[in-house]
Amino acid sequence: MKQSDASWGPPRPERADAARNRQHLIATAREMLAELGPDRLTMDALAERSGLGKGTVFRRFGTRAGIFGALLDDGERVFQEQVLCGPPPLGPGAPPLDRLVAYGHARIRFLLEHREIARSALDGRQAVPAGSQSPLSRTHIRMLLGQIDLGPANLDLLAVQLTAALDGPLLLYLSATTLTRSPQQSERQLSDSWQDLVRRVCRP
Amino acid sequence: MKQSDASWGPPRPERADAARNRQHLIATAREMLAELGPDRLTMDALAERSGLGKGTVFRRFGTRAGIFGALLDDGERVFQEQVLCGPPPLGPGAPPLDRLVAYGHARIRFLLEHREIARSALDGRQAVPAGSQSPLSRTHIRMLLGQIDLGPANLDLLAVQLTAALDGPLLLYLSATTLTRSPQQSERQLSDSWQDLVRRVCRP
C-alpha cells in the first residue's frame, strides 16, 4: 500500500485492535517473565501463550530482543511521569543541579531494577545505531543545564556528552557477560560517579 | 576441527596465506573506495575485483559493514602509534591534561577524516553491543587521569564516562541520516566541547 500524504500530519493513531493486541502481548510477556524468567520468554512461547499468531508477534516486535525493548519502554512511561511531575528532587521544585543528580540516580536505579529486561533488550540489538541516545535523558539534561549558570558553554553538546556519560557505564555493566558485582554495589558506584561527574562539570 | 588446549597460550599467529589474503583484500578495498566511493564497495564487488572467492570475503568480514570496520581498524593502527610514541602533546612529554585534550582532538579528527568509512562501518552493526567502547580510548584516558591530581574519584568509572562522552557526540554525528554541518565546522564544535568538558572535570 502506498504511503499517503497523511505522513505529513500527526502520527496516525494505533488502530483499536492493534492497541488491544499490543496491551495483551505486553501483559502476557510480563506474566511469563514473572513465572518463567527471561530465558523462556521467546517469540514462539509468547505467540502460543497469547493465543495470537506468530506473524502478529513478529510484526509487533521484530526480534526476541524487541519484546524486552517494548517491556522496558512500557516501564519507562512511569519513570517519565515521575521526572515530569513527581515529587522533587527528581520532579520539579528542586534546584537544577540537585535535579540533574537525582535524574541520573533514578535512571541508574530504573535500569538496574529492570536489568534482566535491559540485558535481554540489548541482545543482538540491530536497528539501534551505536550513536543512539535516550531522547528523554538528553532533553531533560539539556533543560536542566539551561537553568544552571555554567558560563560560556555549548549546552546542546554538553547535554549529549552527559547523556553518553550517564549511559556508557550502565550499558557497559548491563552488556557484561557476567554481572560480577551485586546490583546494590553497582548502583552505589554508578550513582556516586554520576554525582561526582555532574558536580565537577557544574562547579561555578 | 576441535579447538585444542593451545587456546590457553598466546593467540595462534595468522597463517601466512590468511595474512596475505587479508592484506590483499584491505588494499583492494582501499583502491575501490578511492576510485568508486563507498556505495559501490560491496561484498560481491570486492570478491570480484580481488579475485578471491565470495566465501573468503564473507569469512573475513561477515557483512559489508565489516569491510569498513576493517579499513577503520587498519587506519587506527597509525593513530595508535602517534598516541603511544608520536610527538607531544598527543604523544608522551606534555602535561597529562594537555594530552587528554589532544587525544580527544586527534580521535575526533581521525573519525571525521574517515567519516565515510566510519558511517559505513556503523551500518547495520550487529555484534557490537551498545555498551562497547574503544579500548584504546578508555585505557589511554584512564592512564592520563591517573597522572592528574583529581582528589577523591573513581578513576576507572571516570575513564568510562569520559570515553562515552567523547564518542557519544561523534557517533550521533556520524549516524545522522544526513550530515548537515561541514566536517570542519563539526570538528571545531566537537573539539571545543571535548576541551571544555575535560577542563571542567579536571579543574583543581
Interface residues (C-beta under 8 A of the other chain):
Chain A: L122 G124 R125 Q126 V128 P129 A130 G131 S132 Q133 A153 N154 L157 L158 V160 Q161 L162 T163 A164 A165 D167 G168 P169 L170 L171 L172 Y173 L174 S175 A176 Q189 L190 D192 S193 D196 L197 R200 V201 R203
Chain B: L122 G124 R125 Q126 V128 P129 A130 G131 S132 Q133 A153 N154 L157 L158 V160 Q161 L162 T163 A164 A165 D167 G168 P169 L170 L171 L172 Y173 L174 S175 A176 Q189 L190 D192 S193 D196 L197 R200 V201 R203
